[in-house]
Amino acid sequence: MLASPIVDVVLRKLGRKGGRVVAGRLIRPPRNGAVVVIEFPDGLHEYVTTPVKRVLRLVGDEVFFLQTANSCYRLEVRSGGNLVADTAANK
């Protein structure tokens, strides 16, 4: 079994009640209909979104905007961004 590449990301919830920032390792990349899973640096906890409805990417940047069933997020890739871009493009 091959080890999955490490992708470090920062996820920020947008909106009136936004502001929550989650930094960690991306376990499950953004895809329509799937949840996004980010593992905290401690390795013991995860942040899981509701299913993704829409994925938008800023051209030339490793920044994605995600709309889920009940929230909107800004996902910034810190390292390993090619994997996320390829996965989001192949939905």
N, CA, C and O atoms as a CHARMM CRD file, in Angstrom:
* protein
*
  364
    1    1 MET  N      0.84400  -1.17700   0.00000 PROA 1      0.00000
    2    1 MET  CA     0.00000   0.00000   0.00000 PROA 1      0.00000
    3    1 MET  C      0.89100   1.24300   0.00000 PROA 1      0.00000
    4    1 MET  O      1.84500   1.32900   0.77300 PROA 1      0.00000
    5    2 LEU  N      0.57800   2.19500  -0.86300 PROA 2      0.00000
    6    2 LEU  CA     1.34900   3.43500  -0.93500 PROA 2      0.00000
    7    2 LEU  C      0.84700   4.42600   0.09100 PROA 2      0.00000
    8    2 LEU  O     -0.35500   4.53800   0.33000 PROA 2      0.00000
    9    3 ALA  N      1.76900   5.13800   0.68900 PROA 3      0.00000
   10    3 ALA  CA     1.38300   6.19100   1.63900 PROA 3      0.00000
   11    3 ALA  C      0.86800   7.39400   0.86100 PROA 3      0.00000
   12    3 ALA  O      1.42500   7.75800  -0.17400 PROA 3      0.00000
   13    4 SER  N     -0.19100   8.00400   1.36000 PROA 4      0.00000
   14    4 SER  CA    -0.73000   9.17500   0.67700 PROA 4      0.00000
   15    4 SER  C      0.17400  10.37900   0.94900 PROA 4      0.00000
   16    4 SER  O      0.70800  10.52900   2.04800 PROA 4      0.00000
   17    5 PRO  N      0.34200  11.24200  -0.07300 PROA 5      0.00000
   18    5 PRO  CA     1.18600  12.41500   0.12100 PROA 5      0.00000
   19    5 PRO  C      0.59700  13.34400   1.19000 PROA 5      0.00000
   20    5 PRO  O     -0.62000  13.42700   1.35900 PROA 5      0.00000
   21    6 ILE  N      1.47100  14.02700   1.89100 PROA 6      0.00000
   22    6 ILE  CA     1.02300  14.95400   2.92900 PROA 6      0.00000
   23    6 ILE  C      0.67800  16.28700   2.28700 PROA 6      0.00000
   24    6 ILE  O      1.49000  16.87500   1.57200 PROA 6      0.00000
   25    7 VAL  N     -0.52900  16.75300   2.54800 PROA 7      0.00000
   26    7 VAL  CA    -1.00100  18.04200   2.05600 PROA 7      0.00000
   27    7 VAL  C     -1.40300  18.86100   3.27500 PROA 7      0.00000
   28    7 VAL  O     -2.38900  18.55200   3.94500 PROA 7      0.00000
   29    8 ASP  N     -0.63100  19.91000   3.55700 PROA 8      0.00000
   30    8 ASP  CA    -0.93400  20.79700   4.67600 PROA 8      0.00000
   31    8 ASP  C     -1.86700  21.89900   4.20100 PROA 8      0.00000
   32    8 ASP  O     -1.60800  22.54500   3.18600 PROA 8      0.00000
   33    9 VAL  N     -2.95700  22.11400   4.94200 PROA 9      0.00000
   34    9 VAL  CA    -3.96200  23.09400   4.54500 PROA 9      0.00000
   35    9 VAL  C     -4.41100  23.92200   5.74200 PROA 9      0.00000
   36    9 VAL  O     -4.19300  23.56300   6.89900 PROA 9      0.00000
   37   10 VAL  N     -5.04500  25.04300   5.41800 PROA 10     0.00000
   38   10 VAL  CA    -5.71400  25.87600   6.41500 PROA 10     0.00000
   39   10 VAL  C     -7.13600  26.07300   5.90800 PROA 10     0.00000
   40   10 VAL  O     -7.34000  26.54700   4.79100 PROA 10     0.00000
   41   11 LEU  N     -8.12100  25.70800   6.73100 PROA 11     0.00000
   42   11 LEU  CA    -9.53100  25.82400   6.38300 PROA 11     0.00000
   43   11 LEU  C    -10.15100  26.88800   7.27100 PROA 11     0.00000
   44   11 LEU  O    -10.04500  26.82600   8.49600 PROA 11     0.00000
   45   12 ARG  N    -10.79900  27.86600   6.64900 PROA 12     0.00000
   46   12 ARG  CA   -11.43800  28.95300   7.40000 PROA 12     0.00000
   47   12 ARG  C    -12.91100  28.99500   7.03000 PROA 12     0.00000
   48   12 ARG  O    -13.25800  29.07300   5.85200 PROA 12     0.00000
   49   13 LYS  N    -13.77000  28.94300   8.02700 PROA 13     0.00000
   50   13 LYS  CA   -15.20300  29.04000   7.80700 PROA 13     0.00000
   51   13 LYS  C    -15.56300  30.48900   7.50900 PROA 13     0.00000
   52   13 LYS  O    -15.10600  31.39900   8.20000 PROA 13     0.00000
   53   14 LEU  N    -16.37500  30.70400   6.49000 PROA 14     0.00000
   54   14 LEU  CA   -16.77400  32.04700   6.07300 PROA 14     0.00000
   55   14 LEU  C    -18.19000  32.35100   6.53200 PROA 14     0.00000
   56   14 LEU  O    -18.95400  31.44800   6.87400 PROA 14     0.00000
   57   15 GLY  N    -18.52900  33.62900   6.53300 PROA 15     0.00000
   58   15 GLY  CA   -19.88300  34.03100   6.88100 PROA 15     0.00000
   59   15 GLY  C    -19.94100  34.81400   8.17100 PROA 15     0.00000
   60   15 GLY  O    -18.91600  35.13900   8.77000 PROA 15     0.00000
   61   16 ARG  N    -21.16400  35.11100   8.59000 PROA 16     0.00000
   62   16 ARG  CA   -21.38700  35.89500   9.79800 PROA 16     0.00000
   63   16 ARG  C    -20.79500  35.25800  11.03400 PROA 16     0.00000
   64   16 ARG  O    -20.17300  35.93800  11.85000 PROA 16     0.00000
   65   17 LYS  N    -20.98300  33.96500  11.18000 PROA 17     0.00000
   66   17 LYS  CA   -20.45600  33.25900  12.33700 PROA 17     0.00000
   67   17 LYS  C    -19.13100  32.57300  12.01600 PROA 17     0.00000
   68   17 LYS  O    -18.71100  31.65100  12.71500 PROA 17     0.00000
   69   18 GLY  N    -18.48900  33.02900  10.96600 PROA 18     0.00000
   70   18 GLY  CA   -17.24700  32.41300  10.51500 PROA 18     0.00000
   71   18 GLY  C    -16.07200  32.74900  11.40700 PROA 18     0.00000
   72   18 GLY  O    -16.23200  33.22500  12.53100 PROA 18     0.00000
   73   19 GLY  N    -14.90300  32.49200  10.88700 PROA 19     0.00000
   74   19 GLY  CA   -13.70900  32.82300  11.62500 PROA 19     0.00000
   75   19 GLY  C    -12.99800  31.63400  12.22100 PROA 19     0.00000
   76   19 GLY  O    -11.83000  31.74500  12.59300 PROA 19     0.00000
   77   20 ARG  N    -13.66300  30.50000  12.32400 PROA 20     0.00000
   78   20 ARG  CA   -12.99500  29.30200  12.85100 PROA 20     0.00000
   79   20 ARG  C    -11.91400  28.88100  11.87100 PROA 20     0.00000
   80   20 ARG  O    -12.17700  28.71800  10.68000 PROA 20     0.00000
   81   21 VAL  N    -10.70600  28.70600  12.36800 PROA 21     0.00000
   82   21 VAL  CA    -9.57200  28.32100  11.53200 PROA 21     0.00000
   83   21 VAL  C     -9.09900  26.92800  11.94400 PROA 21     0.00000
   84   21 VAL  O     -8.86400  26.65300  13.12000 PROA 21     0.00000
   85   22 VAL  N     -8.96800  26.06900  10.95000 PROA 22     0.00000
   86   22 VAL  CA    -8.49100  24.71100  11.18300 PROA 22     0.00000
   87   22 VAL  C     -7.24700  24.51500  10.32400 PROA 22     0.00000
   88   22 VAL  O     -7.30400  24.66600   9.10400 PROA 22     0.00000
   89   23 ALA  N     -6.12600  24.18100  10.95500 PROA 23     0.00000
   90   23 ALA  CA    -4.89000  23.90700  10.22700 PROA 23     0.00000
   91   23 ALA  C     -4.50100  22.46800  10.48300 PROA 23     0.00000
   92   23 ALA  O     -4.56800  21.98500  11.61300 PROA 23     0.00000
   93   24 GLY  N     -4.09600  21.78700   9.42800 PROA 24     0.00000
   94   24 GLY  CA    -3.69300  20.39500   9.59700 PROA 24     0.00000
   95   24 GLY  C     -3.41900  19.72100   8.27700 PROA 24     0.00000
   96   24 GLY  O     -3.12200  20.37400   7.27600 PROA 24     0.00000
   97   25 ARG  N     -3.52100  18.40300   8.28600 PROA 25     0.00000
   98   25 ARG  CA    -3.22000  17.58500   7.11700 PROA 25     0.00000
   99   25 ARG  C     -4.52500  17.14300   6.47400 PROA 25     0.00000
  100   25 ARG  O     -5.42300  16.63000   7.14200 PROA 25     0.00000
  101   26 LEU  N     -4.61300  17.35000   5.17000 PROA 26     0.00000
  102   26 LEU  CA    -5.81000  16.98000   4.42700 PROA 26     0.00000
  103   26 LEU  C     -5.85100  15.46900   4.24400 PROA 26     0.00000
  104   26 LEU  O     -4.95100  14.88400   3.64200 PROA 26     0.00000
  105   27 ILE  N     -6.90000  14.84200   4.76900 PROA 27     0.00000
  106   27 ILE  CA    -7.07500  13.39300   4.65700 PROA 27     0.00000
  107   27 ILE  C     -7.93800  13.06300   3.45000 PROA 27     0.00000
  108   27 ILE  O     -7.61500  12.16300   2.67500 PROA 27     0.00000
  109   28 ARG  N     -9.02000  13.78200   3.29400 PROA 28     0.00000
  110   28 ARG  CA    -9.93400  13.57000   2.17200 PROA 28     0.00000
  111   28 ARG  C    -10.12700  14.89000   1.44300 PROA 28     0.00000
  112   28 ARG  O    -10.68200  15.82700   2.01600 PROA 28     0.00000
  113   29 PRO  N     -9.67800  14.99200   0.17400 PROA 29     0.00000
  114   29 PRO  CA    -9.75200  16.25800  -0.56500 PROA 29     0.00000
  115   29 PRO  C    -11.18700  16.62700  -0.94000 PROA 29     0.00000
  116   29 PRO  O    -12.08800  15.79100  -0.87800 PROA 29     0.00000
  117   30 PRO  N    -11.38900  17.89900  -1.33200 PROA 30     0.00000
  118   30 PRO  CA   -12.73800  18.35200  -1.68200 PROA 30     0.00000
  119   30 PRO  C    -13.22400  17.72600  -2.98600 PROA 30     0.00000
  120   30 PRO  O    -12.54100  17.77700  -4.00900 PROA 30     0.00000
  121   31 ARG  N    -14.40200  17.14300  -2.93100 PROA 31     0.00000
  122   31 ARG  CA   -15.08900  16.56200  -4.09300 PROA 31     0.00000
  123   31 ARG  C    -16.57500  16.75600  -3.90800 PROA 31     0.00000
  124   31 ARG  O    -17.07700  16.71400  -2.78500 PROA 31     0.00000
  125   32 ASN  N    -17.27200  16.96600  -4.98700 PROA 32     0.00000
  126   32 ASN  CA   -18.72300  17.10600  -4.89200 PROA 32     0.00000
  127   32 ASN  C    -19.32900  15.83700  -4.30500 PROA 32     0.00000
  128   32 ASN  O    -19.03000  14.72900  -4.75200 PROA 32     0.00000
  129   33 GLY  N    -20.18200  16.01100  -3.30000 PROA 33     0.00000
  130   33 GLY  CA   -20.87000  14.90000  -2.68100 PROA 33     0.00000
  131   33 GLY  C    -20.11900  14.22500  -1.54900 PROA 33     0.00000
  132   33 GLY  O    -20.70000  13.41800  -0.82300 PROA 33     0.00000
  133   34 ALA  N    -18.83600  14.54000  -1.38000 PROA 34     0.00000
  134   34 ALA  CA   -18.03500  13.91500  -0.32100 PROA 34     0.00000
  135   34 ALA  C    -17.74200  14.93800   0.77400 PROA 34     0.00000
  136   34 ALA  O    -17.87000  16.14300   0.55900 PROA 34     0.00000
  137   35 VAL  N    -17.35400  14.45300   1.93200 PROA 35     0.00000
  138   35 VAL  CA   -16.96000  15.34500   3.01800 PROA 35     0.00000
  139   35 VAL  C    -15.46300  15.62700   2.92600 PROA 35     0.00000
  140   35 VAL  O    -14.71200  14.83700   2.35500 PROA 35     0.00000
  141   36 VAL  N    -15.03400  16.75200   3.48800 PROA 36     0.00000
  142   36 VAL  CA   -13.61800  17.09600   3.57900 PROA 36     0.00000
  143   36 VAL  C    -13.17300  16.74000   4.99100 PROA 36     0.00000
  144   36 VAL  O    -13.82900  17.10800   5.96600 PROA 36     0.00000
  145   37 VAL  N    -12.05900  16.02600   5.09800 PROA 37     0.00000
  146   37 VAL  CA   -11.54200  15.60700   6.40400 PROA 37     0.00000
  147   37 VAL  C    -10.13600  16.17400   6.56700 PROA 37     0.00000
  148   37 VAL  O     -9.26800  15.98000   5.71500 PROA 37     0.00000
  149   38 ILE  N     -9.92700  16.88500   7.68700 PROA 38     0.00000
  150   38 ILE  CA    -8.61800  17.45400   8.00600 PROA 38     0.00000
  151   38 ILE  C     -8.20500  16.92200   9.37900 PROA 38     0.00000
  152   38 ILE  O     -8.95200  17.01500  10.35200 PROA 38     0.00000
  153   39 GLU  N     -6.99500  16.36200   9.42900 PROA 39     0.00000
  154   39 GLU  CA    -6.46100  15.82500  10.67900 PROA 39     0.00000
  155   39 GLU  C     -5.65900  16.91100  11.38600 PROA 39     0.00000
  156   39 GLU  O     -4.80600  17.55500  10.77700 PROA 39     0.00000
  157   40 PHE  N     -5.93700  17.11300  12.68000 PROA 40     0.00000
  158   40 PHE  CA    -5.20200  18.08900  13.46200 PROA 40     0.00000
  159   40 PHE  C     -3.76400  17.63300  13.66100 PROA 40     0.00000
  160   40 PHE  O     -3.48200  16.43800  13.56800 PROA 40     0.00000
  161   41 PRO  N     -2.84300  18.56400  13.93300 PROA 41     0.00000
  162   41 PRO  CA    -1.43400  18.20400  14.13200 PROA 41     0.00000
  163   41 PRO  C     -1.19400  17.18200  15.23900 PROA 41     0.00000
  164   41 PRO  O     -0.19600  16.46200  15.19700 PROA 41     0.00000
  165   42 ASP  N     -2.08100  17.10100  16.22300 PROA 42     0.00000
  166   42 ASP  CA    -1.88300  16.13000  17.30400 PROA 42     0.00000
  167   42 ASP  C     -2.12200  14.69000  16.85300 PROA 42     0.00000
  168   42 ASP  O     -1.75100  13.74800  17.55500 PROA 42     0.00000
  169   43 GLY  N     -2.73900  14.51800  15.68400 PROA 43     0.00000
  170   43 GLY  CA    -2.98700  13.19300  15.14800 PROA 43     0.00000
  171   43 GLY  C     -4.13000  12.45400  15.80500 PROA 43     0.00000
  172   43 GLY  O     -4.44400  11.33000  15.41300 PROA 43     0.00000
  173   44 LEU  N     -4.75800  13.06000  16.79400 PROA 44     0.00000
  174   44 LEU  CA    -5.82800  12.39600  17.52900 PROA 44     0.00000
  175   44 LEU  C     -7.22500  12.88100  17.14900 PROA 44     0.00000
  176   44 LEU  O     -8.21300  12.19700  17.41400 PROA 44     0.00000
  177   45 HSD  N     -7.30900  14.05200  16.53500 PROA 45     0.00000
  178   45 HSD  CA    -8.59800  14.64500  16.23700 PROA 45     0.00000
  179   45 HSD  C     -8.69800  14.99600  14.75600 PROA 45     0.00000
  180   45 HSD  O     -7.68900  15.20800  14.08200 PROA 45     0.00000
  181   46 GLU  N     -9.93400  15.05100  14.26600 PROA 46     0.00000
  182   46 GLU  CA   -10.19100  15.41100  12.87700 PROA 46     0.00000
  183   46 GLU  C    -11.31400  16.43400  12.81100 PROA 46     0.00000
  184   46 GLU  O    -12.16900  16.49500  13.69500 PROA 46     0.00000
  185   47 TYR  N    -11.30100  17.24300  11.74200 PROA 47     0.00000
  186   47 TYR  CA   -12.39400  18.16000  11.45500 PROA 47     0.00000
  187   47 TYR  C    -13.05900  17.63800  10.19000 PROA 47     0.00000
  188   47 TYR  O    -12.38600  17.42300   9.18200 PROA 47     0.00000
  189   48 VAL  N    -14.36700  17.43100  10.23100 PROA 48     0.00000
  190   48 VAL  CA   -15.09800  16.87100   9.10200 PROA 48     0.00000
  191   48 VAL  C    -16.21400  17.83600   8.73100 PROA 48     0.00000
  192   48 VAL  O    -16.98800  18.26000   9.58900 PROA 48     0.00000
  193   49 THR  N    -16.29400  18.18100   7.44700 PROA 49     0.00000
  194   49 THR  CA   -17.36200  19.06800   6.97100 PROA 49     0.00000
  195   49 THR  C    -18.58500  18.23500   6.59500 PROA 49     0.00000
  196   49 THR  O    -18.52900  17.00600   6.55700 PROA 49     0.00000
  197   50 THR  N    -19.67800  18.92000   6.32000 PROA 50     0.00000
  198   50 THR  CA   -20.83300  18.25400   5.72500 PROA 50     0.00000
  199   50 THR  C    -20.51700  18.04000   4.23900 PROA 50     0.00000
  200   50 THR  O    -19.52500  18.58600   3.75600 PROA 50     0.00000
  201   51 PRO  N    -21.31700  17.26900   3.49800 PROA 51     0.00000
  202   51 PRO  CA   -21.00900  16.99300   2.08600 PROA 51     0.00000
  203   51 PRO  C    -20.86300  18.26800   1.24500 PROA 51     0.00000
  204   51 PRO  O    -21.62600  19.22200   1.39400 PROA 51     0.00000
  205   52 VAL  N    -19.87300  18.25500   0.37000 PROA 52     0.00000
  206   52 VAL  CA   -19.54500  19.39800  -0.48200 PROA 52     0.00000
  207   52 VAL  C    -20.52500  19.48100  -1.64400 PROA 52     0.00000
  208   52 VAL  O    -20.79400  18.48500  -2.31600 PROA 52     0.00000
  209   53 LYS  N    -21.05500  20.68100  -1.87400 PROA 53     0.00000
  210   53 LYS  CA   -21.93900  20.93400  -3.00700 PROA 53     0.00000
  211   53 LYS  C    -21.17900  21.51800  -4.19300 PROA 53     0.00000
  212   53 LYS  O    -21.47100  21.19900  -5.34500 PROA 53     0.00000
  213   54 ARG  N    -20.20000  22.37900  -3.90100 PROA 54     0.00000
  214   54 ARG  CA   -19.50900  23.10800  -4.96500 PROA 54     0.00000
  215   54 ARG  C    -18.07400  23.38600  -4.55000 PROA 54     0.00000
  216   54 ARG  O    -17.80100  23.69800  -3.39100 PROA 54     0.00000
  217   55 VAL  N    -17.15000  23.26700  -5.51800 PROA 55     0.00000
  218   55 VAL  CA   -15.73900  23.58500  -5.29400 PROA 55     0.00000
  219   55 VAL  C    -15.32300  24.61000  -6.34100 PROA 55     0.00000
  220   55 VAL  O    -15.44200  24.36900  -7.54200 PROA 55     0.00000
  221   56 LEU  N    -14.83800  25.74700  -5.87700 PROA 56     0.00000
  222   56 LEU  CA   -14.33900  26.79900  -6.76600 PROA 56     0.00000
  223   56 LEU  C    -12.87500  27.03900  -6.45200 PROA 56     0.00000
  224   56 LEU  O    -12.47400  27.02400  -5.28900 PROA 56     0.00000
  225   57 ARG  N    -12.07000  27.26200  -7.49500 PROA 57     0.00000
  226   57 ARG  CA   -10.63600  27.49000  -7.29300 PROA 57     0.00000
  227   57 ARG  C    -10.24900  28.84200  -7.86400 PROA 57     0.00000
  228   57 ARG  O    -10.68100  29.21000  -8.95700 PROA 57     0.00000
  229   58 LEU  N     -9.42600  29.58700  -7.11700 PROA 58     0.00000
  230   58 LEU  CA    -8.87600  30.83400  -7.63300 PROA 58     0.00000
  231   58 LEU  C     -7.78500  30.49400  -8.64000 PROA 58     0.00000
  232   58 LEU  O     -6.89900  29.69000  -8.35100 PROA 58     0.00000
  233   59 VAL  N     -7.84700  31.09300  -9.80700 PROA 59     0.00000
  234   59 VAL  CA    -6.88100  30.80500 -10.86000 PROA 59     0.00000
  235   59 VAL  C     -5.48900  31.24400 -10.42500 PROA 59     0.00000
  236   59 VAL  O     -5.30100  32.36200  -9.94500 PROA 59     0.00000
  237   60 GLY  N     -4.51400  30.35300 -10.59900 PROA 60     0.00000
  238   60 GLY  CA    -3.13200  30.66800 -10.28900 PROA 60     0.00000
  239   60 GLY  C     -2.77000  30.56300  -8.81900 PROA 60     0.00000
  240   60 GLY  O     -1.60200  30.72300  -8.46500 PROA 60     0.00000
  241   61 ASP  N     -3.72600  30.30300  -7.96800 PROA 61     0.00000
  242   61 ASP  CA    -3.47100  30.18800  -6.52900 PROA 61     0.00000
  243   61 ASP  C     -3.89200  28.80700  -6.04600 PROA 61     0.00000
  244   61 ASP  O     -4.66000  28.10900  -6.70700 PROA 61     0.00000
  245   62 GLU  N     -3.38800  28.43500  -4.90900 PROA 62     0.00000
  246   62 GLU  CA    -3.79600  27.18800  -4.26200 PROA 62     0.00000
  247   62 GLU  C     -4.84700  27.50800  -3.21100 PROA 62     0.00000
  248   62 GLU  O     -4.72600  27.11600  -2.05000 PROA 62     0.00000
  249   63 VAL  N     -5.88400  28.23000  -3.63900 PROA 63     0.00000
  250   63 VAL  CA    -6.97800  28.61900  -2.74700 PROA 63     0.00000
  251   63 VAL  C     -8.28600  28.11400  -3.35900 PROA 63     0.00000
  252   63 VAL  O     -8.57700  28.35500  -4.53000 PROA 63     0.00000
  253   64 PHE  N     -9.06400  27.41100  -2.53800 PROA 64     0.00000
  254   64 PHE  CA   -10.33500  26.86200  -2.97300 PROA 64     0.00000
  255   64 PHE  C    -11.43900  27.40600  -2.08300 PROA 64     0.00000
  256   64 PHE  O    -11.23400  27.62000  -0.88900 PROA 64     0.00000
  257   65 PHE  N    -12.60700  27.62800  -2.66500 PROA 65     0.00000
  258   65 PHE  CA   -13.79400  27.99800  -1.90200 PROA 65     0.00000
  259   65 PHE  C    -14.75600  26.82900  -1.99900 PROA 65     0.00000
  260   65 PHE  O    -15.07900  26.36300  -3.09100 PROA 65     0.00000
  261   66 LEU  N    -15.21100  26.35900  -0.84000 PROA 66     0.00000
  262   66 LEU  CA   -16.07200  25.19300  -0.77500 PROA 66     0.00000
  263   66 LEU  C    -17.43000  25.58600  -0.23800 PROA 66     0.00000
  264   66 LEU  O    -17.53100  26.29100   0.76600 PROA 66     0.00000
  265   67 GLN  N    -18.47600  25.13100  -0.90800 PROA 67     0.00000
  266   67 GLN  CA   -19.82300  25.29900  -0.39100 PROA 67     0.00000
  267   67 GLN  C    -20.30100  23.91800   0.00700 PROA 67     0.00000
  268   67 GLN  O    -20.33000  23.00000  -0.81400 PROA 67     0.00000
  269   68 THR  N    -20.67400  23.77300   1.26700 PROA 68     0.00000
  270   68 THR  CA   -21.18300  22.49100   1.75100 PROA 68     0.00000
  271   68 THR  C    -22.68800  22.61100   1.96900 PROA 68     0.00000
  272   68 THR  O    -23.29400  23.62700   1.62800 PROA 68     0.00000
  273   69 ALA  N    -23.27300  21.58800   2.52900 PROA 69     0.00000
  274   69 ALA  CA   -24.71600  21.57500   2.75000 PROA 69     0.00000
  275   69 ALA  C    -25.18500  22.73300   3.62300 PROA 69     0.00000
  276   69 ALA  O    -26.30300  23.21800   3.45300 PROA 69     0.00000
  277   70 ASN  N    -24.33700  23.19000   4.56800 PROA 70     0.00000
  278   70 ASN  CA   -24.78800  24.26700   5.44900 PROA 70     0.00000
  279   70 ASN  C    -23.72300  25.31100   5.76800 PROA 70     0.00000
  280   70 ASN  O    -23.93700  26.13100   6.66200 PROA 70     0.00000
  281   71 SER  N    -22.57700  25.31400   5.07000 PROA 71     0.00000
  282   71 SER  CA   -21.52000  26.29200   5.34800 PROA 71     0.00000
  283   71 SER  C    -20.70100  26.57000   4.09400 PROA 71     0.00000
  284   71 SER  O    -20.77600  25.84900   3.10000 PROA 71     0.00000
  285   72 CYS  N    -19.91600  27.64200   4.17700 PROA 72     0.00000
  286   72 CYS  CA   -18.95100  27.96400   3.12300 PROA 72     0.00000
  287   72 CYS  C    -17.57400  28.08400   3.77300 PROA 72     0.00000
  288   72 CYS  O    -17.44100  28.58600   4.88900 PROA 72     0.00000
  289   73 TYR  N    -16.55000  27.61400   3.05300 PROA 73     0.00000
  290   73 TYR  CA   -15.19600  27.59000   3.57900 PROA 73     0.00000
  291   73 TYR  C    -14.20600  28.11800   2.54900 PROA 73     0.00000
  292   73 TYR  O    -14.45500  28.08500   1.34400 PROA 73     0.00000
  293   74 ARG  N    -13.08100  28.60300   3.05500 PROA 74     0.00000
  294   74 ARG  CA   -11.92500  28.95200   2.23200 PROA 74     0.00000
  295   74 ARG  C    -10.83000  27.96700   2.61100 PROA 74     0.00000
  296   74 ARG  O    -10.43400  27.89200   3.77400 PROA 74     0.00000
  297   75 LEU  N    -10.33700  27.20800   1.62700 PROA 75     0.00000
  298   75 LEU  CA    -9.30600  26.19900   1.86300 PROA 75     0.00000
  299   75 LEU  C     -8.03000  26.65700   1.18200 PROA 75     0.00000
  300   75 LEU  O     -7.97700  26.76900  -0.04200 PROA 75     0.00000
  301   76 GLU  N     -7.00700  26.92200   1.97500 PROA 76     0.00000
  302   76 GLU  CA    -5.71700  27.36100   1.44400 PROA 76     0.00000
  303   76 GLU  C     -4.71300  26.23000   1.60800 PROA 76     0.00000
  304   76 GLU  O     -4.50500  25.72100   2.71000 PROA 76     0.00000
  305   77 VAL  N     -4.09700  25.84700   0.50400 PROA 77     0.00000
  306   77 VAL  CA    -3.11900  24.76500   0.51500 PROA 77     0.00000
  307   77 VAL  C     -1.74700  25.35300   0.80900 PROA 77     0.00000
  308   77 VAL  O     -1.29400  26.27200   0.12600 PROA 77     0.00000
  309   78 ARG  N     -1.09200  24.81400   1.83000 PROA 78     0.00000
  310   78 ARG  CA     0.23600  25.29100   2.22200 PROA 78     0.00000
  311   78 ARG  C      1.33500  24.48000   1.55200 PROA 78     0.00000
  312   78 ARG  O      2.38900  25.02800   1.23000 PROA 78     0.00000
  313   79 SER  N      1.11300  23.18400   1.33500 PROA 79     0.00000
  314   79 SER  CA     2.08800  22.32800   0.65300 PROA 79     0.00000
  315   79 SER  C      1.35900  21.14300   0.03100 PROA 79     0.00000
  316   79 SER  O      0.33900  20.69000   0.55000 PROA 79     0.00000
  317   80 GLY  N      1.88900  20.64300  -1.08700 PROA 80     0.00000
  318   80 GLY  CA     1.28600  19.48900  -1.75000 PROA 80     0.00000
  319   80 GLY  C      0.04000  19.82400  -2.53100 PROA 80     0.00000
  320   80 GLY  O     -0.84200  18.97500  -2.66600 PROA 80     0.00000
  321   81 GLY  N     -0.06500  21.03500  -3.05100 PROA 81     0.00000
  322   81 GLY  CA    -1.27600  21.51400  -3.70500 PROA 81     0.00000
  323   81 GLY  C     -1.64800  20.84400  -5.00300 PROA 81     0.00000
  324   81 GLY  O     -2.82400  20.85100  -5.36900 PROA 81     0.00000
  325   82 ASN  N     -0.69000  20.25800  -5.72700 PROA 82     0.00000
  326   82 ASN  CA    -1.01400  19.64300  -7.00600 PROA 82     0.00000
  327   82 ASN  C     -2.00200  18.49700  -6.83600 PROA 82     0.00000
  328   82 ASN  O     -2.86800  18.29600  -7.68700 PROA 82     0.00000
  329   83 LEU  N     -1.88200  17.75300  -5.75600 PROA 83     0.00000
  330   83 LEU  CA    -2.79400  16.64700  -5.49200 PROA 83     0.00000
  331   83 LEU  C     -4.22100  17.15700  -5.31900 PROA 83     0.00000
  332   83 LEU  O     -5.15600  16.56500  -5.85700 PROA 83     0.00000
  333   84 VAL  N     -4.39800  18.23000  -4.58600 PROA 84     0.00000
  334   84 VAL  CA    -5.73600  18.77600  -4.34100 PROA 84     0.00000
  335   84 VAL  C     -6.32300  19.30200  -5.63200 PROA 84     0.00000
  336   84 VAL  O     -7.49300  19.04900  -5.91900 PROA 84     0.00000
  337   85 ALA  N     -5.53700  20.03400  -6.42800 PROA 85     0.00000
  338   85 ALA  CA    -6.03300  20.60400  -7.67300 PROA 85     0.00000
  339   85 ALA  C     -6.44600  19.50000  -8.63800 PROA 85     0.00000
  340   85 ALA  O     -7.48600  19.60500  -9.28800 PROA 85     0.00000
  341   86 ASP  N     -5.63700  18.43500  -8.73900 PROA 86     0.00000
  342   86 ASP  CA    -5.95200  17.33300  -9.63700 PROA 86     0.00000
  343   86 ASP  C     -7.22800  16.61300  -9.20000 PROA 86     0.00000
  344   86 ASP  O     -8.05700  16.25800 -10.03800 PROA 86     0.00000
  345   87 THR  N     -7.38600  16.39900  -7.91700 PROA 87     0.00000
  346   87 THR  CA    -8.55000  15.70200  -7.38900 PROA 87     0.00000
  347   87 THR  C     -9.81000  16.54300  -7.57700 PROA 87     0.00000
  348   87 THR  O    -10.85500  16.01300  -7.95500 PROA 87     0.00000
  349   88 ALA  N     -9.72400  17.84800  -7.31800 PROA 88     0.00000
  350   88 ALA  CA   -10.88400  18.72500  -7.46200 PROA 88     0.00000
  351   88 ALA  C    -11.28700  18.84900  -8.91400 PROA 88     0.00000
  352   88 ALA  O    -12.47500  18.98900  -9.20700 PROA 88     0.00000
  353   89 ALA  N    -10.33000  18.80200  -9.84200 PROA 89     0.00000
  354   89 ALA  CA   -10.61100  18.92500 -11.26000 PROA 89     0.00000
  355   89 ALA  C    -11.26800  17.65200 -11.81200 PROA 89     0.00000
  356   89 ALA  O    -12.02000  17.71600 -12.78400 PROA 89     0.00000
  357   90 ASN  N    -10.98800  16.51700 -11.20300 PROA 90     0.00000
  358   90 ASN  CA   -11.50800  15.23800 -11.68200 PROA 90     0.00000
  359   90 ASN  C    -12.73400  14.78800 -10.91200 PROA 90     0.00000
  360   90 ASN  O    -12.81100  13.62800 -10.50800 PROA 90     0.00000
  361   91 LYS  N    -13.68800  15.66700 -10.70000 PROA 91     0.00000
  362   91 LYS  CA   -14.85800  15.32000  -9.90800 PROA 91     0.00000
  363   91 LYS  C    -15.81600  14.45300 -10.62500 PROA 91     0.00000
  364   91 LYS  O    -16.85100  14.08500 -10.06800 PROA 91     0.00000
